[in-house]
Amino acid sequence: MKELTLLFIDDQIGSSTSHQRALVARFDELNQRVGLDFRFCSGQMRSATVVVNDVGLCLDFVAAACEFGSPLLLLDLNFDSGSLNEYGFPAGRDGDLVFGEAIYQAVHARFPSLPVIFVTSKPQSESNFPEVAYLNKESLGSDAFVRCVLQANLLRVDLVRSMVGVPDTHVFASSSMGQCYSNAHLHATSRGSILVRGESGTGKEYLADFIHRSSGRTGRFIAIDVGTTPMALAEAEWFGIEKGTATGVEKRVGKFELANGGTLFLDEIADVDPVLQAKLLRVLETKEFCRVGGREPVAADFKLVCATSRDIAAMVVNGTFREDLFYRIADVTILLPPLRERPEDIRLLANQIVAAACSELGIGNVTLSAEAERYLEGLPLRGNIRELRGLLNRVMAGVSSHAVVQRSSLEQYTQKWPLPDIGRENTQDREYVPGTLATIVGLPHLLPDTDQVATVEALRGAAPKFDSWVLRASTRLVRDALLASRNPVTGRFNRQQAAQLLAGSDRLVGQEPLRLLNRMLQRRVSRPLTQQDCEELVNELPQGVAR
């Protein structure tokens, strides 16, 4: 079944079958992905002795196509032959219009929502309608056409998904997300860097992976969570290390080297250490680096995609992020909208999560009632997709095969796991709190290469009344302390050092951190944390995490 109907009005292509076959051949690649239905019209009435350009004929051609769908019109401007009959132009026409522009004027008056592209060799600067999308006839083909329709935002989201090859696992139906993926596809093949901004849980890594798929690069997609990378280990982790740099150290290839020829994704780039900011800038400027303990430069040819949930431009203003690095990582900025601003995506995501849970649990198909879907669409979901997934996974743990989940079940689990009372204007601060807590006690944002699930479960057992937000904050606080105490050579954790890091009480100020820590310890903390308090937190972690 054809997905997109393309209407061509052109005096040469519309009257020549050989020209039509040649044009269709230019769209073979796109035709395989989307499925195209080509229809042609010369825009002329022809007889043995005369050729007459006729707008009425063009209107009838477009009207017939619109009865069976939503086509897209590709329109020539200069008709090389043919006279103009008295009914050729609509009433009140501009005498300076070429015939193709007269067709556009008439079609737009009758079908104002019909997307139109001028396909012509006439310079766009000479057009009387500069707002209309433009394609050069000589370079017409799949790639040029896709770029044109994406830049002009001419098509429905489902067609955009098919055109740019969005994987089925990336679920959305909103025009705002369609625009994000369009922009990502347009810039994926460029050499410029891309900065993806959005709240935690909006799918920034999904978009980064899509950029890699669209880039045409044959190398690997390498992701680094900058916000949680141990600063003591970051240089070796990123750039690699030569054998013999320290006692017992073997040669190790860094992630920047693994990304050579592919895509490097730096998540939470705003949290990178100032020293590493300078080193990262140097790599981006020179396209090479040296391993720790090495002297020979290593090539760094990768597509750079960065992501952050923070206002990095404001950080440049207040001096916490290098301005020159900001301009190197943000050639293009894509802003992912939060889930609450695209409710049409919530239903699709919810059903995808439920289907995945059914497969994991080995139970028959479970569905959401219409009322349950409407309830989900009305939730603030400040944790975005992660919060939605957490809620539905809790619900799915208690259902049987072929059940229909009702609104009451969702309400029960929503009330059991209440969100903090934070207004929408403070949403950005919500995801910043874990980082703020770590900063307050003097800890960096470090890489969670420990068993994070085990850590979360241990804390959940110690404090079963945690809501998901406080749980994430406390887990990250304890994890940061453990990772900061890890020996860079042996990789082992020093539990006593971790407890001492958590006891950095001289900087633990403000009511919000105290409130969170009260809930963490299930006691009233009106004083700085003691060594005993910190040891309790560290000791709650399983031995597999804190060795």
RAQUI-V916192 format. One record per backbone hydrogen bond with DSSP energy under -0.5 kcal/mol. NH is the residue of the N-H (numbers start at 1). CO is the residue of the C=O. E is the energy in kcal/mol with one decimal. If there is no record, write none. Layout:
NH/CO/E
NH/CO/E
This chain:
3/35/-1.5
4/35/-1.8
6/4/-0.5
6/37/-2.4
7/5/-0.6
7/72/-2.9
8/6/-0.5
8/39/-2.8
9/7/-0.5
9/74/-2.1
10/8/-0.6
10/41/-2.0
14/10/-1.9
15/12/-0.8
16/12/-0.6
16/13/-0.9
20/16/-1.8
21/17/-2.3
22/18/-2.0
23/19/-2.1
24/20/-2.5
25/21/-1.9
26/22/-1.0
26/23/-0.8
27/23/-0.6
27/24/-1.4
28/25/-1.4
31/27/-2.8
32/28/-1.6
33/29/-1.0
34/30/-2.9
35/30/-0.7
37/4/-2.6
38/36/-0.6
39/6/-2.4
41/8/-2.2
45/52/-3.4
46/44/-0.6
47/50/-2.2
52/45/-2.9
53/83/-3.2
54/43/-2.5
55/88/-0.8
58/54/-1.2
59/55/-2.4
60/56/-2.1
61/57/-1.9
62/58/-2.3
63/59/-2.7
64/60/-2.2
65/61/-1.4
66/62/-2.2
67/63/-1.0
68/65/-1.3
69/66/-0.8
71/69/-0.5
72/5/-2.3
73/115/-2.5
74/7/-3.7
74/72/-0.5
75/73/-0.5
75/117/-2.9
76/9/-2.6
79/77/-0.7
80/78/-0.6
83/51/-2.6
85/53/-0.9
85/83/-0.5
88/85/-2.0
93/90/-0.9
95/93/-0.6
97/94/-2.0
100/77/-2.3
102/98/-1.8
103/99/-2.1
104/100/-2.2
105/101/-2.5
106/102/-2.0
107/103/-2.9
108/104/-3.0
109/105/-1.5
110/106/-1.5
111/107/-3.5
114/111/-1.7
115/71/-0.5
117/73/-2.6
118/133/-2.8
119/75/-2.3
119/117/-0.6
120/118/-0.6
120/135/-1.9
126/123/-1.6
127/124/-1.7
132/129/-1.8
133/116/-0.7
135/118/-2.9
137/120/-1.0
139/136/-0.8
140/137/-1.0
142/26/-1.5
145/141/-2.5
146/142/-2.7
147/143/-2.3
148/144/-2.0
149/145/-2.5
150/146/-2.2
151/147/-2.5
152/148/-2.1
153/149/-0.6
153/150/-0.5
154/149/-2.0
160/156/-2.1
161/157/-2.6
162/158/-1.6
163/159/-2.6
164/160/-2.4
165/161/-1.0
166/161/-2.1
170/167/-1.6
171/169/-1.2
178/174/-2.0
179/175/-2.2
180/176/-1.6
181/177/-2.4
182/178/-2.0
183/179/-2.7
184/180/-2.3
185/181/-2.3
186/182/-2.4
187/183/-1.8
188/184/-0.9
189/185/-0.5
190/187/-0.8
194/304/-2.0
195/332/-3.2
196/194/-0.5
196/306/-3.2
197/195/-0.6
197/334/-2.8
198/308/-1.6
202/199/-1.5
207/203/-1.9
208/204/-2.2
209/205/-2.4
210/206/-2.0
211/207/-2.3
212/208/-1.9
213/209/-2.1
214/210/-2.2
215/211/-1.0
215/212/-0.7
216/212/-0.5
219/261/-2.3
220/258/-0.6
222/220/-0.7
222/263/-2.7
223/221/-0.5
224/265/-3.0
226/224/-1.4
226/267/-1.7
227/267/-0.9
228/225/-1.4
229/226/-1.4
229/446/-0.9
233/230/-1.4
234/230/-1.5
235/231/-0.5
237/233/-2.6
238/234/-3.1
239/235/-2.8
240/236/-1.5
241/252/-2.3
242/292/-2.7
244/249/-2.1
245/242/-1.5
249/246/-2.3
252/241/-2.6
254/239/-0.5
255/237/-2.0
256/238/-2.8
257/238/-0.6
258/254/-1.8
259/255/-1.5
260/257/-1.3
261/301/-4.0
262/259/-2.9
263/220/-2.4
264/303/-2.8
265/222/-3.3
265/263/-0.5
266/264/-0.6
266/305/-2.4
267/224/-2.8
267/265/-0.8
269/266/-0.6
269/307/-2.4
271/268/-1.8
272/269/-1.6
277/273/-2.0
278/274/-1.4
279/275/-1.5
280/276/-3.1
281/277/-2.3
282/278/-1.9
283/279/-1.9
284/280/-2.3
285/281/-2.0
286/282/-2.5
287/283/-2.4
289/298/-1.7
291/296/-0.5
292/240/-2.7
294/291/-2.5
298/289/-3.4
300/287/-2.4
302/300/-1.0
303/262/-2.7
304/302/-0.6
305/264/-2.6
305/303/-0.5
306/194/-2.9
307/266/-2.1
308/196/-1.9
312/310/-1.6
315/311/-1.4
316/312/-1.6
317/313/-1.6
318/314/-2.1
319/316/-0.8
320/315/-2.0
321/315/-1.2
326/322/-2.0
327/323/-1.9
328/324/-1.0
329/325/-1.8
330/326/-1.1
332/193/-1.4
334/195/-2.7
336/197/-3.3
336/334/-0.6
341/338/-1.4
342/339/-1.7
345/342/-2.2
346/342/-0.5
346/343/-0.9
347/343/-0.8
348/344/-0.6
349/345/-2.6
350/346/-2.8
351/347/-2.2
352/348/-2.0
353/349/-2.6
354/350/-2.4
355/351/-2.3
356/352/-2.2
357/353/-2.3
358/354/-2.3
359/355/-1.9
360/356/-2.3
361/357/-2.6
362/358/-1.2
363/358/-1.9
367/403/-2.1
369/405/-2.5
373/369/-2.3
374/370/-2.1
375/371/-2.0
376/372/-2.2
377/373/-2.0
378/374/-1.0
378/375/-0.7
379/375/-0.6
379/376/-1.1
384/381/-2.0
385/201/-2.0
386/383/-0.9
387/383/-0.8
388/384/-2.2
389/385/-2.8
390/386/-2.5
391/387/-2.4
392/388/-2.3
393/389/-2.5
394/390/-1.7
395/391/-1.8
396/392/-2.9
397/393/-1.2
398/395/-1.7
399/396/-1.2
402/364/-0.5
403/400/-1.4
405/367/-3.1
405/403/-0.6
409/406/-0.7
410/406/-1.3
411/407/-2.7
412/408/-2.1
413/409/-1.7
414/410/-2.3
415/411/-2.5
416/412/-1.5
417/413/-1.4
418/415/-0.6
422/420/-1.9
426/423/-1.8
427/424/-1.7
430/426/-1.3
431/427/-1.0
432/428/-0.7
433/429/-1.1
433/430/-0.5
436/432/-2.4
437/433/-2.8
438/434/-2.0
439/435/-2.2
440/436/-2.6
441/437/-1.6
442/439/-1.6
443/438/-3.5
446/228/-0.6
446/444/-0.6
449/447/-1.9
452/450/-1.5
455/451/-1.9
456/452/-2.7
457/453/-2.6
458/454/-2.3
459/455/-2.2
460/456/-2.5
461/457/-2.1
462/458/-1.5
463/459/-2.0
466/463/-1.8
471/467/-2.3
472/468/-1.9
473/469/-2.2
474/470/-2.8
475/471/-2.5
476/472/-2.3
477/473/-1.9
478/474/-2.2
479/475/-2.7
480/476/-2.7
481/477/-1.6
482/478/-2.2
483/479/-2.8
484/480/-2.4
485/481/-0.9
485/482/-0.7
486/483/-1.3
487/492/-3.0
491/487/-2.4
494/485/-0.7
495/493/-0.8
498/494/-2.3
499/495/-2.2
500/496/-2.0
501/497/-2.2
502/498/-2.2
503/499/-1.1
504/501/-1.4
505/503/-3.2
507/504/-1.1
508/505/-1.2
509/507/-1.5
514/510/-1.1
515/511/-2.6
516/512/-2.2
517/513/-2.5
518/514/-2.4
519/515/-1.7
520/516/-2.1
521/517/-2.5
522/518/-1.0
523/518/-1.5
525/523/-0.5
526/524/-0.7
534/530/-2.1
535/531/-2.5
536/532/-2.1
537/533/-1.8
538/534/-2.5
539/535/-2.9
540/536/-1.1
540/537/-0.6
541/538/-1.5
545/542/-1.7
546/542/-2.0
547/545/-0.8
